[in-house]
């Protein structure tokens, strides 16, 4: 594996896994059993495969800390008043003393089957765009129903593959195409310019150091999308395009059951 990573010519990077114990939709989900080990342990083990300089679990709860230490993870205890994972990342970066040019990947603790290739492509995207301060991932949208689904976040990019805007609303509007398809069903053309956002983020440490001073933007307040805070401040966000949508994470007990079923099929 190490040789393959070397062939990718990746820069050095760190992975931080923000791990909250409480969750409104699915409390204690990171400790839920999945194939004989906690969801969080799956995430930590896939992060190790990415070839990062370090992998850190960031939490504010003793149960998460004890479980992570038990399966060999490096843990940083953070404040309990963080509003999101980015704030938790910023605290870890400060405590670790990482320099401003370090690259830090936010891997969600509820994504046990996140493809390692997505981590690599997002790190590579940021490394290749020296004007960008963060990167994320998206994939094509092919279903019209997904385009109109507010739970599917859309992103449109400029000719340098930097994000122009993220939205829950359908964008851009295909004036002629939708006029000819009043039922809004079927497939989108392969060259449709909107992509489906995948919530994997990569930051330069210098941006994380400034994050606490960035005010919430009106766009973020309306859309409930944190990434709009950065665009509102003129921060360049590079977007890596994935081949397809990765396996869904664990947001609900139903999601966990689907992953358990998937594992059982793979073990047959």
C-alpha positions as CSV (number, residue, x, y, z in Angstrom):
1,X,0.0,0.0,0.0
2,X,2.8,2.4,0.9
3,X,4.4,2.0,-2.5
4,X,1.1,2.7,-4.3
5,X,0.7,5.9,-2.2
6,X,4.2,7.0,-3.1
7,X,3.3,6.5,-6.8
8,X,0.5,9.0,-6.4
9,X,3.1,11.7,-5.4
10,X,0.9,13.0,-2.6
11,X,2.0,15.8,-0.3
12,X,2.2,15.1,3.4
13,X,-1.1,15.5,5.1
14,X,-2.9,14.8,8.4
15,X,-6.3,13.2,9.0
16,X,-8.6,14.3,11.8
17,X,-11.8,12.4,12.7
18,X,-14.2,14.6,14.6
19,X,-16.2,12.2,16.8
20,X,-19.3,13.4,18.6
21,X,-20.9,11.1,21.1
22,X,-24.3,12.7,20.9
23,X,-26.3,12.9,17.7
24,X,-29.9,14.2,17.3
25,X,-31.0,11.6,14.8
26,X,-28.9,8.7,16.1
27,X,-27.4,9.1,19.5
28,X,-24.1,7.2,20.2
29,X,-24.0,6.0,16.6
30,X,-20.1,6.0,16.4
31,X,-20.1,3.3,19.2
32,X,-22.7,1.2,17.4
33,X,-21.6,-2.3,16.4
34,X,-20.8,-2.9,12.8
35,X,-19.4,-6.3,11.9
36,X,-18.0,-6.8,15.4
37,X,-16.4,-3.4,16.0
38,X,-17.6,0.2,16.5
39,X,-18.4,2.4,13.5
40,X,-15.6,4.7,14.6
41,X,-13.0,1.9,14.5
42,X,-13.9,1.2,10.8
43,X,-13.3,4.9,10.0
44,X,-10.0,5.0,11.9
45,X,-8.8,1.9,10.1
46,X,-9.6,3.2,6.7
47,X,-7.9,6.5,7.5
48,X,-4.8,4.6,8.4
49,X,-4.8,3.1,4.9
50,X,-4.6,6.6,3.4
51,X,-0.9,7.1,4.2
52,X,-1.3,10.2,6.3
53,X,1.5,11.5,8.5
54,X,-1.0,11.2,11.4
55,X,-4.5,10.1,12.2
56,X,-6.2,11.7,15.1
57,X,-9.6,11.1,16.7
58,X,-11.0,14.5,18.1
59,X,-13.7,14.2,20.7
60,X,-15.1,15.8,23.8
61,X,-16.5,12.7,25.4
62,X,-14.8,10.2,27.7
63,X,-16.7,7.2,26.2
64,X,-15.4,8.0,22.7
65,X,-11.9,8.6,24.1
66,X,-11.8,5.3,25.9
67,X,-13.1,3.3,22.9
68,X,-10.6,5.0,20.5
69,X,-7.7,4.4,22.8
70,X,-8.7,0.8,23.2
71,X,-8.4,0.2,19.4
72,X,-5.1,2.0,19.3
73,X,-6.1,5.5,18.1
74,X,-4.4,8.7,18.9
75,X,-6.9,11.0,20.6
76,X,-7.1,14.7,21.3
77,X,-9.8,15.9,23.7
78,X,-11.4,19.1,22.5
79,X,-13.9,21.6,23.9
80,X,-17.5,20.6,24.2
81,X,-18.9,23.9,22.8
82,X,-17.9,23.4,19.1
83,X,-20.7,24.0,16.7
84,X,-19.2,21.8,13.9
85,X,-16.4,19.5,12.9
86,X,-14.4,22.4,11.4
87,X,-14.1,24.1,14.7
88,X,-12.9,20.8,16.3
89,X,-10.3,20.5,13.5
90,X,-9.0,24.0,14.2
91,X,-8.5,23.2,17.9
92,X,-6.6,20.0,17.0
93,X,-4.4,21.8,14.6
94,X,-3.6,24.4,17.2
95,X,-2.9,21.8,19.9
96,X,-0.7,19.8,17.5
97,X,1.2,22.9,16.5
98,X,0.9,22.2,12.8
99,X,2.4,24.9,10.6
100,X,0.3,27.1,8.3
101,X,1.0,25.1,5.1
102,X,0.0,21.7,6.5
103,X,-2.8,19.9,4.8
104,X,-5.5,18.5,7.1
105,X,-8.3,16.2,6.0
106,X,-11.6,16.1,7.9
107,X,-12.9,12.5,7.7
108,X,-16.4,12.2,9.3
109,X,-16.6,9.6,12.1
110,X,-19.8,8.1,10.6
111,X,-18.4,7.2,7.2
112,X,-17.1,3.6,7.7
113,X,-16.9,2.8,4.0
114,X,-15.5,6.0,2.6
115,X,-13.2,5.2,-0.3
116,X,-9.6,6.0,0.5
117,X,-9.2,7.2,-3.1
118,X,-11.5,10.1,-2.3
119,X,-9.1,11.2,0.4
120,X,-6.2,11.0,-2.1
121,X,-8.0,12.9,-4.8
122,X,-9.1,15.7,-2.5
123,X,-5.6,16.1,-1.1
124,X,-4.2,16.1,-4.6
125,X,-6.7,18.7,-5.8
126,X,-5.7,21.1,-3.0
127,X,-2.0,20.5,-3.5
128,X,-2.3,21.3,-7.2
129,X,-4.2,24.6,-6.7
130,X,-1.9,26.8,-4.7
131,X,-4.5,29.6,-4.6
132,X,-7.1,27.4,-3.0
133,X,-7.2,27.1,0.8
134,X,-9.6,24.1,0.9
135,X,-10.9,21.3,-1.2
136,X,-13.9,19.0,-1.3
137,X,-15.3,16.3,-3.5
138,X,-18.3,16.0,-5.8
139,X,-19.7,13.5,-8.4
140,X,-22.1,13.7,-11.3
141,X,-25.8,13.9,-10.9
142,X,-27.7,11.8,-13.4
143,X,-31.2,11.6,-11.9
144,X,-33.6,14.6,-12.3
145,X,-35.2,13.6,-9.0
146,X,-31.8,14.0,-7.2
147,X,-31.4,17.4,-8.8
148,X,-34.7,18.6,-7.2
149,X,-34.1,16.9,-3.9
150,X,-33.1,19.5,-1.2
151,X,-31.2,16.9,0.7
152,X,-28.8,16.5,-2.3
153,X,-26.5,19.4,-2.2
154,X,-25.5,20.7,-5.6
155,X,-22.2,22.5,-6.5
156,X,-21.3,24.4,-9.7
157,X,-17.7,25.1,-10.6
158,X,-15.7,27.5,-12.7
159,X,-13.2,26.5,-15.4
160,X,-10.5,25.9,-12.8
161,X,-12.8,23.4,-11.1
162,X,-13.3,25.8,-8.1
163,X,-16.7,26.0,-6.5
164,X,-18.8,28.9,-7.6
165,X,-21.8,28.0,-5.3
166,X,-23.3,25.3,-3.2
167,X,-27.1,25.0,-2.9
168,X,-29.9,22.7,-1.9
169,X,-31.9,24.2,-4.7
170,X,-31.8,23.0,-8.3
171,X,-29.0,24.9,-10.1
172,X,-28.2,25.8,-12.8
173,X,-31.7,26.0,-14.3
174,X,-32.0,24.2,-17.7
175,X,-34.5,26.6,-19.1
176,X,-35.2,24.8,-22.4
177,X,-34.6,21.3,-21.1
178,X,-37.1,21.6,-18.2
179,X,-39.6,23.4,-20.4
180,X,-39.6,20.3,-22.5
181,X,-39.9,18.0,-19.5
182,X,-42.7,19.4,-17.3
183,X,-42.8,16.3,-15.2
184,X,-39.2,16.8,-14.1
185,X,-38.4,13.1,-14.3
186,X,-35.8,10.9,-16.1
187,X,-32.1,11.4,-16.6
188,X,-29.9,14.5,-16.8
189,X,-27.5,14.8,-19.8
190,X,-24.0,13.6,-19.2
191,X,-22.6,17.1,-19.6
192,X,-24.9,18.7,-17.0
193,X,-22.8,21.3,-15.2
194,X,-24.0,20.7,-11.7
195,X,-22.4,18.1,-9.4
196,X,-23.5,16.3,-6.3
197,X,-21.5,17.5,-3.3
198,X,-19.8,14.8,-1.2
199,X,-19.0,16.1,2.3
200,X,-15.3,15.4,2.5
201,X,-13.2,18.5,3.3
202,X,-9.5,19.2,3.1
203,X,-8.0,22.4,4.6
204,X,-4.8,24.3,4.8
205,X,-3.9,24.8,8.5
206,X,-3.7,28.6,7.9
207,X,-7.4,28.6,7.0
208,X,-8.4,26.7,10.1
209,X,-6.5,29.2,12.2
210,X,-8.7,31.9,10.8
211,X,-11.9,30.0,10.9
212,X,-13.1,31.2,14.3
213,X,-13.0,34.8,13.1
214,X,-15.0,34.1,10.0
215,X,-18.7,35.2,10.6
216,X,-21.6,33.1,9.5
217,X,-22.8,34.4,6.2
218,X,-26.4,35.1,5.2
219,X,-26.0,32.4,2.6
220,X,-25.0,29.8,5.2
221,X,-27.8,30.8,7.4
222,X,-30.4,30.3,4.7
223,X,-29.0,27.2,3.1
224,X,-27.7,25.6,6.3
225,X,-24.4,24.8,4.4
226,X,-21.2,25.6,6.3
227,X,-19.1,25.7,3.1
228,X,-20.9,28.9,2.0
229,X,-19.1,30.7,4.8
230,X,-15.9,30.3,3.0
231,X,-17.2,31.3,-0.5
232,X,-18.8,34.4,1.1
233,X,-15.3,35.4,2.3
234,X,-13.8,34.9,-1.1
235,X,-11.9,31.8,-0.1
236,X,-11.2,29.5,-3.1
237,X,-12.5,26.0,-2.8
238,X,-11.1,23.4,-5.2
239,X,-13.5,20.5,-6.1
240,X,-12.2,17.0,-7.0
241,X,-14.6,15.0,-9.1
242,X,-15.2,11.4,-8.1
243,X,-16.3,8.6,-10.4
244,X,-19.5,8.0,-8.4
245,X,-21.3,8.4,-5.1
246,X,-19.6,6.5,-2.3
247,X,-21.5,4.2,0.1
248,X,-23.8,6.3,2.4
249,X,-22.6,6.8,6.0
250,X,-24.5,6.2,9.2
251,X,-27.0,9.0,9.8
252,X,-29.9,6.8,11.1
253,X,-30.4,3.3,12.6
254,X,-31.8,2.4,9.2
255,X,-28.4,3.3,7.6
256,X,-26.6,1.1,10.0
257,X,-28.9,-1.8,9.2
258,X,-28.2,-1.4,5.5
259,X,-24.4,-1.4,6.1
260,X,-24.7,-4.5,8.3
261,X,-26.7,-6.2,5.5
262,X,-24.0,-5.2,3.0
263,X,-21.3,-6.7,5.2
264,X,-23.2,-9.9,5.6
265,X,-23.5,-10.3,1.9
266,X,-19.8,-9.7,1.4
267,X,-19.0,-12.4,4.0
268,X,-21.1,-15.1,2.4
